[in-house]
Amino acid sequence: MYSIGKLAEISKTTIRTLRYYDEEAFAKLYYILTLKEIDFPLKQIKTIITNQEKSPMELLQMQMELIQSEIKQFKKNKHTLESFIQVMELGGHKNWEDIFNTFKHISPVNSKFTEKRQKYFTNEELEILNTLPKVGQDTPVVSDFINLFREIRQAIADEVNPSSKKGQQLANKWFEIAKEMYGENAATAKKAYQVYRTKKENLGFVYLDEDVISFIEDAYDHQLKGDGNE
């Protein structure tokens, strides 16, 4: 039950004014504010107060179903927003056209990508790829990967040399995250990366910022040559 002070706050009415309400009017105000609090529209509240065609239980159940439906839609919207944000973070996109093009190409309903990938990967490798984190998922490895992209972009902005200690640390982080994603399937990870970098056709992979990729590749080349500053 609302206190008179709370009713005054919600209804934007002074406590002094509410003291003039008789018991019936006060109860009606309480009903209206309570129904409004659980998201009943004002038009429906008016119908409930003046003409109760449905029982309170029926109305509450209907409202519960409506709210559950809205929650489901909100979750779907949240997932879509997270997907767009992650696509932007990974791809370094600056405009809507690039974002929508990338998002369209990684859509899970686009089954043609499965057929295309079969030309390059075995069934076992495809199973491994299908277990990788998906765009829109809120997982630690996805968060780590996105944070690493931010670090690398900052390093590029700061003109960090890929062969420097900082550059090598970022490259090592990259490989640690890749290992976390692929587990013991290093060969599949290497193959997937090579296919991503060399094949012109779209295989449904998330587009990765070319500047970031180039930085990591340069850092890795320095490691192979043994001139990276560990």
Secondary structure as the mmCIF struct_conf table of DSSP 4:
data_model
#
loop_
_struct_conf.conf_type_id
_struct_conf.id
_struct_conf.beg_label_comp_id
_struct_conf.beg_label_asym_id
_struct_conf.beg_label_seq_id
_struct_conf.end_label_comp_id
_struct_conf.end_label_asym_id
_struct_conf.end_label_seq_id
HELX_RH_AL_P HELX_RH_AL_P1 ILE A 4 SER A 11
TURN_TY1_P TURN_TY1_P1 LYS A 12 LYS A 12
HELX_RH_AL_P HELX_RH_AL_P2 ILE A 15 LEU A 18
TURN_TY1_P TURN_TY1_P2 ARG A 19 TYR A 20
BEND BEND1 TYR A 21 TYR A 21
HELX_RH_AL_P HELX_RH_AL_P3 GLU A 23 GLU A 37
TURN_TY1_P TURN_TY1_P3 ILE A 38 ASP A 39
HELX_RH_AL_P HELX_RH_AL_P4 LEU A 42 THR A 50
BEND BEND2 LYS A 54 LYS A 54
HELX_RH_AL_P HELX_RH_AL_P5 PRO A 56 GLY A 91
TURN_TY1_P TURN_TY1_P4 GLY A 92 GLY A 92
BEND BEND3 ASN A 95 ASN A 95
HELX_RH_AL_P HELX_RH_AL_P6 TRP A 96 HIS A 105
TURN_TY1_P TURN_TY1_P5 ILE A 106 ILE A 106
TURN_TY1_P TURN_TY1_P6 PRO A 108 VAL A 109
TURN_TY1_P TURN_TY1_P7 SER A 111 SER A 111
HELX_RH_AL_P HELX_RH_AL_P7 LYS A 112 ARG A 117
TURN_TY1_P TURN_TY1_P8 GLN A 118 TYR A 120
BEND BEND4 PHE A 121 PHE A 121
HELX_RH_AL_P HELX_RH_AL_P8 ASN A 123 ASN A 130
TURN_TY1_P TURN_TY1_P9 THR A 131 THR A 131
BEND BEND5 LEU A 132 LEU A 132
HELX_LH_PP_P HELX_LH_PP_P1 PRO A 133 LYS A 134
TURN_TY1_P TURN_TY1_P10 VAL A 135 GLY A 136
HELX_RH_AL_P HELX_RH_AL_P9 PRO A 140 ALA A 157
TURN_TY1_P TURN_TY1_P11 ASP A 158 GLU A 159
TURN_TY1_P TURN_TY1_P12 PRO A 162 SER A 163
BEND BEND6 SER A 164 SER A 164
HELX_RH_AL_P HELX_RH_AL_P10 LYS A 165 TYR A 182
TURN_TY1_P TURN_TY1_P13 GLY A 183 GLU A 184
HELX_RH_AL_P HELX_RH_AL_P11 ALA A 186 THR A 198
BEND BEND7 GLU A 201 GLU A 201
BEND BEND8 GLY A 204 GLY A 204
HELX_LH_PP_P HELX_LH_PP_P2 PHE A 205 TYR A 207
HELX_RH_AL_P HELX_RH_AL_P12 GLU A 210 LYS A 225
TURN_TY1_P TURN_TY1_P14 GLY A 226 GLY A 226
#
